[in-house]
Structure formats: C-alpha cells, structure tokens
Amino acid sequence: MAERYFREIAVFGLGFVGLPLSLCFTLAGCRVIGVDVDAGLVEEINRGITHHQERYRGIPIQDILRRELARGSFTATTDPRKALAEVQDIVVTVGLPVVNGEPDAGLLAACLKSIAAGLKRGDLVLVRSTLVPGMMRRLVKPLLEESGLRAGEDFYLGYAPERIAEGRAFEEFVTMPVVVSGIDEESLAETAALLKVITRAELVPASSFEAAEVAKLIENISRDVNIAVVNELTAVTQALGINIFEVVRLANTHKRVKLLQPGPGVGGYCLPNAFYYLLPAARAAGVDLELMPAARRVNDAMPRRVADTVLRLLPVPPAQARVAVLGLAMKDFSSDSRQSPALKVVEHLQAAGVTVLAFDPAVPKQHPFQVDTFEKAVDGAHGAVILARQEGMPVEDPAVFARFLDPANPFVVDTKNVCGKCASAPVLINVVSL
Ligand SMILES: NC(=O)c1ccc[n+]([C@@H]2O[C@H](COP(=O)([O-])OP(=O)(O)OC[C@H]3O[C@@H](n4cnc5c(N)ncnc54)[C@H](O)[C@@H]3O)[C@@H](O)[C@H]2O)c1
C-alpha cells in the first residue's frame, strides 16, 4: 500500500537550510520534493551524498538522507514545474549573495519566477530567506503574481525568516522560536500551520512582513557587533598579556552581560551579510549608520591581524616559510567555508610569500593548498595557526605540534583557545590569545 503523507511540500534551494529543512519535514511525515538549479548538487543528493555536518538525535544527515530517499519521502530535482504540480506547500530558501557590498536578488528572483510559472490556486508560498527590508512586498509578491494569481486572494504568502545555526539545524527547526508573518491573517495562519508540522517552539506573530524582515537582520547584526566589541578588545588584552577568553568568561558571570567569543573574523552567509541587507533600507531612509559599519570593519580586519601575528613569529623570511593552517570553515564544526575568515588569513600569508598547507576534515577539498591529513599540514612546518575546530583535528594537544613542527622556534597561533592547556609544551601557545 502506498504511504500516506501528512503534507506534500516543495523546498526551493537545497543548501545549508533547504536540505536539512526538507528532511525535517519528511521525518515529520511529509513528502518533500527538493528543487535546486545546481544539477550536480541534485545528482549528488539523489545519490545520498551531502557534505553537511548535521545530526538528528546522533544520526548523521547522510544516513537520514539515504533512508528518506529509499523510503520515497524525499527526492531532489532541477525541474520546478514537475515539483509544483505535485505539492500545495512551497518553501523558499534561496538567499541573496552580497557582491561588492550590494545584495544580489538575481537568484531569488529567478527562483520566484520559476515558482510563478507553476503556482496554483490555494498554494502556500513560505519564504525563509533573509531579505532586504521591503522585499517581501516589493519583490516577492509581484514576481509571484506574474502567475496571474493574487497573493492573499488566490494563494497564501508567508514570511518566516530562518534562524538555525549550521550544525544544529535539526534540533533548532524544532526548538527555536520562529517569527511568522503573512500578507493577511489567513496567510499567517497557513504559514503557522505548516511550521507547526516541525516545530514545538513558540511561533511569534509579526504585524507585518517588514517587522519580520528587520527583526531577522538585527538578530544577525547584533551578534556581529557583539563579536566586534570582543575582537577589538583582543588588541588590548594581548598588549596587557591577559587572555581574552578568560575576560569574556569572567564578564559573562554578570547576569545582564552576554559577550560572544572572539575569533579570527566573522564569516559565512548570515552574520556579515545582514548589515549589507539593512544598508539599502537605511540609505533609502536617509539614515547614516555608524556603529554597524564600524563593527564590520573591526571584524573584517581580524584575518589580517592574525596573519600579521603569524608573520611576526616566523623564524625564517616569509618566502622560505611554511605554515600549517588548521580549520578553513567559517566557524567551528561546520563544513561551510563561504566568506570564511580562514581563507582570508591564507590569502594574506600567501601574499607575503609564505607556503601554506591547510587541513580541515569537514570542508570539501576545493583549494590547491588543502591537504587531506593533519600530519601533511603540520609536518616540518615552521608554525601553525588554528582558525576553526573540527572533529578529527587534534589541535588540543600541544605535544602533537611539538612532534611535527620544525624544531627551530616552532609556534602555534591559537585563535580558538583550544591548544595550550600544557604550559611547559615546547611550542608557543595562544600567542594571539584571541
Ligand atoms: N546557512 C545558515 O545557517 C542560515 C541560517 C539562517 C538563515 N539563512 C538564510 O537562508 C537562506 C539560504 O541559506 P543557505 O545557507 O541554505 O544558502 P545555500 O547557498 O547553501 O543554498 C541555497 C541553494 O539555492 C539554490 N538555488 C539558487 N537559485 C535557485 C533557484 N532559482 N531555484 C532553486 N534553487 C536555487 C543554490 O544552488 C543553493 O543550493 C539565505 O537567505 C540565508 O541568509 C541561512
């Protein structure tokens, strides 16, 4: 007997949000057709392959994907029309890349046009992407209405910006409160009903698309600014010879203080981009932003500060030096190296003439300087710099570095405060003490 599904959903965009979101819906009893323009990605996913570092109750996403494919509850396609013909619920997770400081809505617009071409009366379109304020009303709605159908009359239109952190997607789809908005009350109710299929957390209604759009941006920007405050402080703590991680830990014992952790910069798709999404709305309103761009500058300057520290520690001229870079992901325990500060550190080191060998077991190999083992990166290097933590990367034990690094003045620049529990190790630990 054919399996009965709770709902039939098309998820547009099968990236860091779309793939785990699709599988979260299938785990809740829905059938999902994932749609992506990247034919290679679709083919890989349909073979059960993904590089994402997600787990649901300890089960790796790869196992979940293969099981749901085998069960027939999930499939991926490049054909939006075919998918749209089979579903009533459409979820959009296609985002806006930032190019030279400007958000580019081209991918999202193309996605919406492909949906408009197959939209049916009674469908729900739920957008989960992070947007420039005003886009739901001025871009999403008119593009979908090219279908000839009217939002709020012929189809439901909702916006619920996604809040998950990569690496915790399955857990946070269920436990993270969601801000929900709609073109009208019915759309908001339909959106909430779809989200309730997967979430047990509070659904927080917003009075407008715009309120939800701006709330999402300030969530990300506030974290960017918070990290910038701590990153800026690292220059002072370094000069004072104290450890910034200890300072943050001490300060956070105050009940109303919540400092985030410092690091080699702020990367990925979400945090750095949010400011550039807000900027057009601020410009249009004639508002000069001061604090937020300053925070961006502080965080953008971190990779150079890290690279300069490495260069100062080299026992030989940069052109004769080799440095091991450990961790290329934009944050700990992630496979995402988009806009990663680690890649910028590598760029600065290479520009100075240093030979770099980098290891990150989670980030798929895409750069000539990547090697496939920790040992290949560190063996004989003059020093190492730790930029992101990963499972299977033994950066905690200073003795490991001592064994592999060139014995003449070896050093470890540890931006994560993970190596260096052993003060007597013959390597310089936490020299950046970020
Ligand atoms: N990554 C996160 O942790 C996270 C968290 C919260 C919110 N967000 C937001 O969610 C959105 C998606 O982020 P992501 O990290 O999953 O991005 P992603 O780049 O990993 O995935 C987007 C996918 O959309 C596909 N795509 C592009 N054009 C398409 C089209 N016309 N039709 C179908 N698919 C198309 C791309 O090929 C890609 O696979 C963004 O707005 C982002 O800001 C991301």
The ligand as an SDF file (V2000), in Angstrom:
LIG
                    3D

 44 48  0  0  0  0  0  0  0  0999 V2000
   23.1450   28.8360    6.4550 N   0  0  0  0  0  0  0  0  0  0  0  0
   22.5110   29.1170    7.5830 C   0  0  0  0  0  0  0  0  0  0  0  0
   22.8510   28.6380    8.6610 O   0  0  0  0  0  0  0  0  0  0  0  0
   21.3340   30.0500    7.5750 C   0  0  0  0  0  0  0  0  0  0  0  0
   20.6780   30.3050    8.7860 C   0  0  0  0  0  0  0  0  0  0  0  0
   19.5860   31.1410    8.7920 C   0  0  0  0  0  0  0  0  0  0  0  0
   19.1520   31.7280    7.6080 C   0  0  0  0  0  0  0  0  0  0  0  0
   19.8350   31.5020    6.4390 N   0  0  0  0  0  0  0  0  0  0  0  0
   19.3190   32.1180    5.2220 C   0  0  0  0  0  0  0  0  0  0  0  0
   18.6850   31.0800    4.4740 O   0  0  0  0  0  0  0  0  0  0  0  0
   18.8710   31.2890    3.0850 C   0  0  0  0  0  0  0  0  0  0  0  0
   19.5710   30.0850    2.4750 C   0  0  0  0  0  0  0  0  0  0  0  0
   20.8570   29.9700    3.0360 O   0  0  0  0  0  0  0  0  0  0  0  0
   21.7730   28.7060    2.7560 P   0  0  0  0  0  0  0  0  0  0  0  0
   22.9500   28.8320    3.6460 O   0  0  0  0  0  0  0  0  0  0  0  0
   20.9530   27.4750    2.7710 O   0  0  0  0  0  0  0  0  0  0  0  0
   22.2150   29.0090    1.2240 O   0  0  0  0  0  0  0  0  0  0  0  0
   22.8790   27.9810    0.2220 P   0  0  0  0  0  0  0  0  0  0  0  0
   23.6590   28.8120   -0.7420 O   0  0  0  0  0  0  0  0  0  0  0  0
   23.5690   26.9000    0.9790 O   0  0  0  0  0  0  0  0  0  0  0  0
   21.6510   27.3330   -0.5290 O   0  0  0  0  0  0  0  0  0  0  0  0
   20.8970   27.9920   -1.4770 C   0  0  0  0  0  0  0  0  0  0  0  0
   20.6050   26.9970   -2.5830 C   0  0  0  0  0  0  0  0  0  0  0  0
   19.7060   27.6200   -3.5020 O   0  0  0  0  0  0  0  0  0  0  0  0
   20.0000   27.1240   -4.7790 C   0  0  0  0  0  0  0  0  0  0  0  0
   19.3720   27.9600   -5.7880 N   0  0  0  0  0  0  0  0  0  0  0  0
   19.8360   29.0760   -6.3790 C   0  0  0  0  0  0  0  0  0  0  0  0
   18.9410   29.5260   -7.2800 N   0  0  0  0  0  0  0  0  0  0  0  0
   17.8970   28.6860   -7.2440 C   0  0  0  0  0  0  0  0  0  0  0  0
   16.6560   28.6210   -7.9500 C   0  0  0  0  0  0  0  0  0  0  0  0
   16.3160   29.5180   -8.8770 N   0  0  0  0  0  0  0  0  0  0  0  0
   15.8130   27.5990   -7.6730 N   0  0  0  0  0  0  0  0  0  0  0  0
   16.1400   26.6600   -6.7620 C   0  0  0  0  0  0  0  0  0  0  0  0
   17.2900   26.6830   -6.0570 N   0  0  0  0  0  0  0  0  0  0  0  0
   18.1540   27.6770   -6.3020 C   0  0  0  0  0  0  0  0  0  0  0  0
   21.5160   27.1020   -4.8210 C   0  0  0  0  0  0  0  0  0  0  0  0
   22.0030   26.2630   -5.8580 O   0  0  0  0  0  0  0  0  0  0  0  0
   21.8290   26.5940   -3.4180 C   0  0  0  0  0  0  0  0  0  0  0  0
   21.9840   25.1810   -3.3990 O   0  0  0  0  0  0  0  0  0  0  0  0
   19.6640   32.5910    2.9620 C   0  0  0  0  0  0  0  0  0  0  0  0
   18.7730   33.6590    2.8290 O   0  0  0  0  0  0  0  0  0  0  0  0
   20.3820   32.6910    4.2870 C   0  0  0  0  0  0  0  0  0  0  0  0
   20.6980   34.0120    4.6190 O   0  0  0  0  0  0  0  0  0  0  0  0
   20.8990   30.6620    6.3920 C   0  0  0  0  0  0  0  0  0  0  0  0
  1  2  1  0
  2  3  2  0
  2  4  1  0
  4  5  1  0
  4 44  2  0
  5  6  2  0
  6  7  1  0
  7  8  2  0
  8  9  1  0
  8 44  1  0
  9 10  1  0
  9 42  1  0
 10 11  1  0
 11 12  1  0
 11 40  1  0
 12 13  1  0
 13 14  1  0
 14 15  2  0
 14 16  1  0
 14 17  1  0
 17 18  1  0
 18 19  2  0
 18 20  1  0
 18 21  1  0
 21 22  1  0
 22 23  1  0
 23 24  1  0
 23 38  1  0
 24 25  1  0
 25 26  1  0
 25 36  1  0
 26 27  1  0
 26 35  1  0
 27 28  2  0
 28 29  1  0
 29 30  1  0
 29 35  2  0
 30 31  1  0
 30 32  2  0
 32 33  1  0
 33 34  2  0
 34 35  1  0
 36 37  1  0
 36 38  1  0
 38 39  1  0
 40 41  1  0
 40 42  1  0
 42 43  1  0
M  CHG  2   8   1  16  -1
M  END
$$$$
